[in-house]
Amino acid sequence: MSDKRGLRAEWRDFLRFVRKPQVAPRLPCRGPARGAWRDWFPGVPLRRIVQWAGLLWLVNLVFLGPIAVSAAGLGGATHRIDINNMPWLQALLWAPIVEELVFRYWLRRPVNAWWVLPAAIGIMLSGPKWPAVFALAALLLLCWRPMLIGRKAPMRRPAFPHASPAEKEAVVAGDDTAAPAGAAAGATSAYMTREMPEASGLPGGKRRRLGPDWLWGLQPTPWRYRRAYLRLFPLMFHLASLAFAAVHLYNFNLHQTPWWLLPLLVLPQWVTGLVLGWMRVRRGIGASMLLHGAFNGGPLLVVWLLLQFTDIATQAM
């Protein structure tokens, strides 16, 4: 299905999503890929990523940035980043991949949270050092395992009497929060809470025993667990956005900044986290990583250009 939505339509979808976060439906994408492939390679047009990054830059520059600067001035907080030593690789590659794994990957794949979260948090705390780089590569390979092994995965195709063929395929591909293709966002909860006597995949409503494959995301998640997670999803989404903002307090030397000013310091990161979370759920983890990198790269590029022009002007004097 091709993506014919404009930025304005996506902005309205984002506002609806923030008011009532839901895991379905995904936005249309290019190509027929589903499940894990669509999650990592969503087929979103690059211009749409650039448009969202530009919108975030504008909002932060005009509205949220001045608030954060004023809060930093009132509290005496200073930024840790050295403008003469710009962390290009860390901002463009390391942070988008690692932070998206920590704060947003599990939003659509909660079963994987038990092993992705501890590993990703440890990698994030270690920083971009060689042991952490190798650990990150290993973690990505594990996340890509459903794609790499393809149909050879030891999974059974469940019988969902109320599911569409597209949904069954998405479930088998490992989407822990799959919902009906083309379903309206408001219909998701009703669909997912529907009683399904054969939701376990066995005749007569018998429950299938969950094995190690389920813990690694290679076996479909029973509907009773999906329904429980969907009830918690709005809370989990907003907690992830708040945690993402709170982590960025480390970017500041806080000194004696009052605690009530701390939320204002990371107000831009909070709003950016909401957009990245929406992008992850609606488009996929690959799209949120791309947007994260593009958003980080814009301010760094502006500062770098200013430094270059300053050096040129100084030499000309």
JOHUMO-V582966 format. One record per pair of residues at least 4 apart in sequence whose C-alpha atoms are under 6 Angstrom apart, sorted by the first residue. I is the first residue (numbers start at 1). J is the second residue. D is the distance in whole Angstrom. If there is no record, write none. Layout:
<<I,J,D> <I,J,D>>
This chain:
<<1,28,6> <1,29,6> <1,30,6> <2,29,5> <2,30,5> <3,28,5> <3,29,5> <17,21,5> <21,234,5> <24,179,6> <24,185,6> <25,185,6> <26,282,4> <27,282,5> <29,43,5> <29,44,6> <30,43,5> <33,37,6> <33,38,5> <34,38,5> <34,170,6> <35,170,5> <35,173,5> <35,175,6> <37,41,6> <38,42,5> <39,284,4> <39,285,6> <40,285,6> <40,286,4> <41,286,6> <42,284,6> <49,291,6> <53,295,5> <57,61,6> <58,62,6> <59,63,6> <60,64,5> <60,65,5> <60,268,6> <61,65,5> <64,268,6> <68,264,5> <68,265,4> <72,76,6> <72,77,5> <75,257,4> <77,253,5> <77,254,4> <78,252,5> <78,253,5> <79,251,6> <79,252,4> <80,251,5> <80,252,5> <88,92,6> <89,93,6> <90,94,5> <90,95,6> <91,95,5> <91,296,6> <92,293,5> <94,98,6> <95,99,5> <96,100,6> <96,289,5> <96,292,5> <96,293,5> <97,289,6> <99,103,6> <100,104,5> <100,105,6> <101,105,5> <102,117,6> <102,120,5> <103,240,6> <106,110,5> <106,113,5> <108,177,6> <109,176,5> <112,116,6> <113,117,5> <116,120,6> <117,121,6> <123,132,5> <132,136,6> <146,150,6> <149,153,6> <155,219,5> <158,201,4> <159,201,5> <160,199,5> <167,180,5> <170,175,6> <171,175,5> <171,178,6> <172,220,6> <174,217,6> <189,193,6> <193,227,6> <197,205,5> <198,205,4> <200,207,5> <200,208,6> <200,222,6> <202,206,6> <213,218,5> <213,219,5> <214,218,5> <214,219,4> <229,233,6> <233,237,6> <241,270,6> <241,273,5> <241,274,6> <245,266,6> <245,269,5> <245,270,5> <269,273,6> <273,277,6> <276,288,5> <278,282,6> <279,283,5> <279,288,5> <280,284,4> <280,285,5> <280,288,5> <288,292,6> <291,295,6>>
